[in-house]
Amino acid sequence: MAGRAPVALAEESAAGAVSAPLLLLLATTAGLSVASLYYSQPMLGVLGPDMQADSRVVGLVPTLTQLGYALGILLLAPLGDRFDRRRIIVIKSIALMLALLLSGLAPGMGALLAASLAVGLAATVAQDVVPAAATLAPAAQRGRMVGTVMTGLLLGILLSRVVSGFVAQQWGWRTVYVAAAVAIALLTVAVWRGLPRFAPTTQLGYGALIGSMVALWRQHAALRRAAWAQGLLAVGFSAFWSTLAVMLHSQFNLGTAA
């Protein structure tokens, strides 16, 4: 019975108001994790010459990051229904920290590209934080709590390029990754200490979980339209800002903070 007490904590949280520090922790976790997807974009113009790579190879950095994110959503996000979501968030955060650290210390493009793919996979921790907030929130506050966490996520997307560009121009692109790894490490400790455990909502095996997603895809046309629309929007967003960063550096000699 003693082993079930931490699980009950999440259920009890949903019965009462969620504290402001916990809500801030969830929003910050969502924002910092998704920000990892976009740190590289304003730095591509200086990253290429430093790594002695042409623009085609450098362009694979954000491409593999986004590919890893898509694969993570497809293959890892369903695990939140099968296992304790707190444990998944902590494990993914540790993986994200290591991937960011490897990016900052990468000796060559091969290691950086591999680390970029890993960053994308691990950054799907944001997809575990949002349903965690929905689970913790009382029914009357669920919309507000999820909206607050989504605000943190969107701020992470919007501010990541500004922060990474400024830091890269002042202290170099490697500093961005190392600083991000340190931030995720501190955040992981806070999540481990502050987030309650969650009871699994299903006992399905991994194959059955993936199969259920296929069934949902086939049954709901609105889901297919939304997935295609958001996927294409993400591709267009990343392609535009990644290309712009390289052009501003190569054709106008502007720095990463431009």
SVG drawing of the C-alpha trace seen along z (x, -y; Angstrom):
<svg xmlns="http://www.w3.org/2000/svg" viewBox="-16 -43 52 49">
<polyline fill="none" stroke="black" stroke-width="0.4" points="0.0,0.0 2.9,-2.4 4.0,-2.2 0.6,-3.6 0.7,-6.8 2.7,-8.8 0.2,-7.8 -2.6,-9.0 -1.0,-12.4 -1.9,-13.2 -5.5,-12.1 -5.7,-14.3 -4.3,-17.3 -7.1,-17.0 -9.6,-17.3 -8.3,-20.7 -6.7,-23.8 -3.3,-23.3 -0.7,-25.6 0.8,-28.4 4.4,-27.1 3.3,-23.7 1.5,-25.5 4.6,-27.6 6.8,-24.5 4.6,-22.8 4.5,-25.9 8.3,-26.3 8.9,-22.7 6.8,-22.9 8.5,-26.1 12.1,-25.1 11.7,-21.7 10.0,-22.9 12.5,-25.8 15.2,-23.2 13.8,-22.5 14.5,-26.1 17.8,-27.1 19.8,-26.0 17.9,-28.1 19.4,-31.6 22.9,-30.1 23.1,-28.2 25.0,-31.0 27.9,-30.9 27.6,-27.2 28.5,-26.2 31.8,-28.0 32.9,-27.0 32.2,-23.3 33.6,-23.6 30.3,-22.5 28.3,-23.9 24.8,-25.2 23.3,-21.9 24.8,-19.9 24.1,-22.6 20.5,-22.6 20.2,-19.1 20.6,-20.3 17.0,-21.8 15.7,-19.1 16.8,-16.2 15.6,-18.0 12.1,-18.4 12.2,-14.8 13.1,-13.5 10.3,-15.5 7.8,-14.0 9.1,-10.5 8.9,-11.2 5.3,-12.3 4.4,-9.2 6.5,-6.6 7.0,-8.0 4.1,-10.2 1.7,-7.2 3.8,-5.9 2.3,-8.5 -0.9,-6.4 0.9,-3.2 3.4,-4.4 3.8,-7.0 3.9,-10.3 6.2,-11.8 8.8,-9.2 8.5,-9.7 9.0,-13.4 12.1,-13.0 13.6,-10.4 13.0,-12.5 14.3,-15.6 17.6,-13.7 17.8,-12.5 17.2,-16.1 19.9,-17.5 22.4,-14.9 21.5,-15.6 21.9,-19.3 25.2,-18.8 26.4,-16.6 25.3,-19.3 27.4,-21.9 30.5,-19.6 30.1,-18.0 33.6,-17.7 32.1,-17.4 29.0,-17.6 28.3,-13.9 28.0,-14.1 26.0,-17.3 23.5,-15.8 23.1,-12.7 22.6,-15.0 20.0,-17.1 17.9,-14.0 18.1,-13.1 17.1,-16.6 14.0,-16.3 13.1,-12.9 13.5,-14.0 11.9,-17.4 8.5,-15.6 8.5,-15.9 6.3,-18.9 3.7,-16.5 3.7,-14.8 3.5,-18.0 0.2,-19.2 -1.8,-16.1 -0.2,-16.0 -1.6,-19.5 -5.0,-18.4 -4.9,-15.4 -3.9,-17.5 -6.4,-20.3 -9.8,-20.2 -12.6,-20.2 -13.5,-23.8 -9.9,-25.0 -8.8,-22.6 -9.2,-25.1 -7.3,-27.8 -4.5,-25.4 -4.0,-23.9 -4.1,-27.4 -1.4,-28.6 0.8,-25.6 0.3,-26.2 1.2,-29.8 4.5,-28.7 5.0,-26.3 4.3,-29.1 6.6,-31.5 9.3,-28.9 8.8,-28.7 8.8,-32.5 11.6,-33.4 14.0,-30.6 15.3,-32.1 15.8,-35.5 17.6,-34.2 19.8,-31.7 20.7,-34.4 21.7,-36.9 23.7,-34.4 25.4,-32.9 26.5,-36.4 27.9,-37.3 29.5,-34.0 29.3,-31.5 26.9,-28.9 28.2,-26.2 27.3,-28.2 23.7,-28.2 23.5,-24.4 25.5,-24.1 23.4,-26.7 20.3,-25.0 21.5,-21.7 22.2,-23.3 18.7,-24.8 17.1,-21.5 19.2,-19.7 17.9,-22.2 14.4,-21.8 14.6,-18.0 15.5,-18.2 12.5,-20.6 10.2,-18.2 11.5,-15.2 10.9,-17.0 7.7,-18.9 5.6,-16.8 3.3,-14.0 3.2,-10.5 0.5,-9.6 -1.4,-6.3 -1.3,-4.6 -4.6,-4.9 -4.3,-1.7 -2.5,1.7 -2.2,2.0 1.1,3.1 3.2,0.8 2.1,2.4 -1.6,2.0 -1.0,-1.6 0.4,-2.4 -2.4,-0.4 -4.9,-2.5 -3.4,-5.6 -3.8,-4.1 -7.5,-3.3 -8.1,-6.9 -6.4,-8.2 -8.7,-6.1 -11.9,-6.9 -11.6,-10.7 -11.3,-12.8 -11.1,-16.0 -8.0,-14.5 -6.3,-13.8 -7.0,-17.3 -5.7,-18.9 -2.6,-16.7 -1.8,-17.5 -2.4,-21.2 -0.2,-21.5 2.5,-19.3 2.8,-21.4 2.7,-24.6 5.6,-23.3 7.5,-22.4 6.9,-25.8 7.8,-27.7 11.1,-25.9 12.0,-26.1 11.5,-29.8 13.4,-30.8 16.2,-28.3 16.7,-29.6 16.5,-33.2 19.2,-32.8 21.7,-31.5 20.8,-34.2 21.1,-37.1 24.6,-35.8 25.9,-35.0 24.4,-37.8 24.0,-40.7 26.8,-39.8 24.4,-40.1 25.0,-38.3 22.9,-35.7 21.0,-38.3 19.5,-39.8"/>
</svg>
